[in-house]
Amino acid sequence: MATDEDDDPYLWLEDLDAADAAGWVRDRNAETVAALTKGERFTALRDEIRQVLDADDRIPYPGWRGDGYYYDFWQDATHPRGLWRRTSLEQYRRPTPEWDVLLDVDALAAEEGENWVWSGVTVLRPDYERCLISLSRGGADAVVVREFDLARRAFVEDGFTLAEAKARVCWIDVDRIFVGTDFGPGSLTTAGYPRIVKRWRRGTPLAEAEVVYEGRLEDVGVVAWHDPTPGFERDFVGRGLDFYRHEIYLLSEAGERIRIPVPEDADVDVHREWLMIRLRSPWAVGEATYPAGALLAARFDAFLAGARELVVLFQPDARTALNGYAWTRNHLILAILADVRSRLEVLTPGEPQWRREPLAGVPLDEHSWIVETDPDLGDEYLLASEGFLQPATLRLGRIGGAVEILKREPEFFDAGGLAVRQFFATSADGTRVPYFVVGEPDAPAGPALLTGYGGYEATLTPGYDGVIGRGWLARGGRYVVANIRGGGEYGPQWHRAAMRENRLRAFEDFAAVAADLVERGITTPAQLGIEGGSNGGLLMGVMLTRYPARFGAVVAHVPMLDMRRYHRLLAGASWMAEYGDPDREEDWAYLREYSPYHNVRSEPSYPPVLLVTSTRDDRVHPGHARKMAARLREHGHDVAYYENVEGGHGAAANNEQRAFQSAMWLEFLWQRLTGQPDVSVPRQPSAAGAGEPALTVET
């Protein structure tokens, strides 16, 4: 049975506030900053990346609020913390719209002496006069919630406010909200999320708010929400049994909870009279069995009453999967992937079948997705399309009507001579694994950057990245995206194939892509760098320790690396459905086989590795990266480490920090894969840490 302290000499590095741990971080940061960020090449790259991130002609992607405005959160060089603002559609169509600034986060942070980072907003429907703004200190998941008056552009002095916690809030009406937060001892789950949700009335103490639902300590968390759609007002509560299984209930006016009887691992959504059911596993209903990945529809009231008349809106096959859907007022838009290439369709409810047709305005050779709809008001939609080499275009369409181009993203790098190709590698068990290669198609083998994720049914799709374009493709490197198992590229079965005891399949897939790149003459092992974050950081750690000969350099951002203790650190307990429970001997047996922290050896030699994390990451504990760096150093490997004090799970709180970190890890890869050091860097003394900055980039 696994225990916390067995064979772990670096447990002390998990203590964020300890002086010895902070001193260790300062020393490692100083070494990395001195080695990678002092030269002219780094400075030029950082400045170019900053230009991309702060460009005034970027698309300000809007979210409809239903009150005639397009809302946007915007960060640039002048407003590093950001502006929450809005404008009319007429203004938005213009090259330089006039924006109505609702909240200046930089000014607020200066006024209050707080390191505020924008974390989102919930607007009251259908009045759109009040909202609940979430602000994070330094970018953590935990937030402070405050009520804001949109008409006065000011916080409501006696309004709804919540102290810092991983809170969940939802409007019921102007005087009531649902709230889940830290109510005191016993009110959070083991994973650190709300276990209790209350109905809180304006002007009353939070402690006296009515409890509407309680989950269990071992649940992921509980949630309540209100659907304000006129004529279909409903309240719901739910509990997450684990990351994928949940129970959802309709709350009757009398307070009775009515279970929505669908499989625990199915996702449900209610739109007006319709119940949508998205399956993660096969479901037998009467004489019919619906496959994993299918999307079903039923009349909501009839379904709760016992009817089982289900309409199949999407059924996957070996090559296709549902990537998402969005309602307009009268239609449903499906986003479908076929071998990781997008297709969008419009479905219109009807009897006995729903009408199906292609969505207008979708380019054939780009990845497209629905940015926003407003199902309260009409059938308009905002459609974005882009490719690895095609900057994004934002279109406004109306189902059955015209489609117009609203905005085009600028070109941030020269794509001339570059091409996008898709290949399929063969994994260890014979599975075909797709991947994209971006770069000069006829160039000889050279430096390549391979990235992947492979977890939580998350899908990696083609997208335009000005940072990668300027920082890698413009240098002559190739960029590769691997669509390995564990992701959602082929639906729930693609994900399930690499869960828990089958996790090695995701790693085998990624290693197979690396080998295929070499076999095709695209790169060589010494010139192949890899990069990934979070669960993708775990992937990088496994590649480092399990397949070291296949790579020339490794970068891992906010990584999970200690699979013995991950469930005891921050939100880790909520991920056991994905990985397993290390406290169970049968689970630890397979986790131990690949846990990067427990598989570091002195031999064979490892490729150089850079680990990047954040002190304020309250999702994946920075102790993972700290301890891994210490163990790699102990065994004599080439490891660089950088920890930003801000940024949360994104490891950066503003564009200055993002540009610094992006340039740093791209410079690291370029140096290691090409053997071209930044010759403008002055020689550093061997003693680490002298005169170097501490935990963060100064802003």
VENNORWO-V894735 format. One record per backbone hydrogen bond with DSSP energy under -0.5 kcal/mol. NH is the residue of the N-H (numbers start at 1). CO is the residue of the C=O. If there is no record, write none. Layout:
<<NH/CO> <NH/CO>>
//
This chain:
<<2/582> <8/5> <11/8> <13/10> <14/11> <15/12> <16/14> <18/15> <22/18> <23/19> <24/20> <25/21> <26/22> <27/23> <28/24> <29/25> <30/26> <31/27> <32/28> <33/29> <34/30> <35/31> <36/32> <37/33> <43/39> <44/40> <45/41> <46/42> <47/43> <48/44> <49/45> <50/46> <51/47> <52/48> <53/49> <54/50> <55/51> <55/52> <58/55> <60/58> <61/59> <63/71> <65/69> <70/87> <71/63> <71/69> <72/85> <74/83> <76/79> <83/74> <84/103> <85/72> <85/83> <86/100> <87/70> <89/68> <92/88> <93/89> <94/91> <97/94> <99/97> <100/86> <101/99> <102/84> <103/84> <105/82> <105/103> <106/82> <108/104> <109/105> <110/106> <111/107> <112/108> <113/109> <114/109> <116/114> <117/136> <118/81> <119/134> <122/132> <124/130> <128/124> <131/148> <132/122> <133/131> <133/146> <134/120> <135/144> <136/117> <138/115> <138/136> <140/137> <143/165> <144/135> <145/162> <146/133> <147/160> <148/131> <149/154> <150/129> <150/148> <151/129> <153/149> <154/149> <156/147> <157/155> <159/156> <162/145> <165/143> <167/165> <168/180> <170/178> <172/173> <172/176> <173/176> <176/173> <177/200> <178/170> <179/198> <180/168> <183/181> <187/184> <189/193> <190/217> <191/219> <192/189> <194/166> <195/187> <196/187> <197/213> <198/179> <199/210> <200/177> <200/198> <201/199> <202/175> <204/201> <208/205> <209/206> <210/199> <212/197> <213/197> <215/195> <219/216> <220/240> <221/240> <222/194> <223/238> <225/236> <227/234> <228/226> <232/229> <234/227> <235/251> <236/225> <237/249> <238/223> <239/247> <240/221> <241/239> <241/245> <242/245> <246/264> <247/239> <249/237> <250/258> <251/235> <252/250> <252/256> <255/252> <258/250> <258/256> <259/257> <260/248> <261/259> <262/260> <266/263> <267/278> <269/276> <271/269> <271/274> <274/271> <275/298> <276/269> <277/296> <278/267> <279/277> <279/294> <283/290> <285/283> <285/288> <288/285> <290/283> <293/279> <294/291> <295/314> <296/277> <297/311> <298/275> <300/273> <303/299> <304/300> <305/301> <306/303> <307/302> <310/308> <311/297> <313/295> <313/311> <314/295> <317/320> <321/337> <323/321> <323/335> <324/335> <326/333> <328/331> <329/378> <332/347> <333/326> <334/332> <334/345> <335/324> <336/334> <336/343> <337/321> <338/341> <339/319> <341/338> <343/336> <345/334> <346/357> <347/332> <348/355> <349/330> <355/348> <357/346> <359/344> <362/359> <363/361> <366/363> <367/386> <369/384> <371/369> <371/382> <372/382> <374/380> <377/374> <378/374> <381/397> <382/372> <383/381> <383/395> <384/369> <385/393> <386/367> <387/390> <391/389> <393/385> <394/407> <395/383> <395/393> <396/404> <397/381> <397/395> <398/402> <399/379> <401/398> <404/396> <406/394> <406/404> <407/394> <409/392> <412/410> <415/413> <418/415> <419/439> <421/437> <423/435> <425/433> <427/425> <427/431> <430/427> <433/425> <433/431> <434/432> <435/423> <436/481> <437/421> <438/479> <439/419> <443/440> <446/522> <448/527> <449/478> <450/448> <450/529> <451/480> <452/531> <457/486> <458/455> <461/459> <469/465> <470/466> <471/467> <472/468> <473/468> <474/469> <475/472> <476/473> <477/472> <478/447> <479/438> <480/449> <481/436> <482/451> <483/434> <484/482> <486/487> <486/494> <487/484> <488/458> <491/488> <494/491> <495/491> <496/492> <497/493> <498/495> <499/496> <500/578> <502/499> <503/500> <505/502> <506/503> <507/503> <508/504> <509/505> <510/506> <511/507> <512/508> <513/509> <514/510> <515/511> <516/512> <517/513> <518/514> <519/515> <520/516> <521/518> <522/517> <523/517> <527/524> <528/524> <528/525> <529/448> <529/527> <530/553> <531/450> <532/555> <534/557> <536/533> <538/534> <539/535> <540/536> <541/537> <542/538> <543/539> <544/540> <545/541> <546/542> <547/542> <547/543> <550/547> <551/548> <552/528> <553/528> <554/608> <555/530> <556/610> <557/532> <558/612> <560/534> <561/559> <563/561> <566/562> <568/565> <569/566> <570/568> <571/619> <572/569> <573/570> <574/571> <575/572> <576/573> <578/575> <579/575> <580/576> <582/580> <584/581> <585/583> <587/584> <588/584> <589/585> <590/586> <590/587> <591/587> <592/588> <594/590> <594/591> <595/591> <597/561> <598/595> <599/595> <599/596> <608/552> <609/638> <610/554> <611/640> <612/556> <613/642> <615/644> <616/644> <617/614> <618/616> <621/619> <624/621> <626/622> <627/623> <628/624> <629/625> <630/626> <631/627> <632/628> <633/629> <634/630> <635/631> <636/633> <637/632> <639/637> <640/609> <642/611> <644/613> <647/138> <648/138> <649/139> <650/647> <651/648> <652/647> <658/654> <659/655> <660/656> <661/657> <662/658> <663/659> <664/660> <665/661> <666/662> <667/663> <668/664> <669/665> <670/666> <671/667> <672/668> <673/669> <674/670> <675/671> <676/670> <677/675> <679/677> <681/678> <690/687> <692/689>>
//
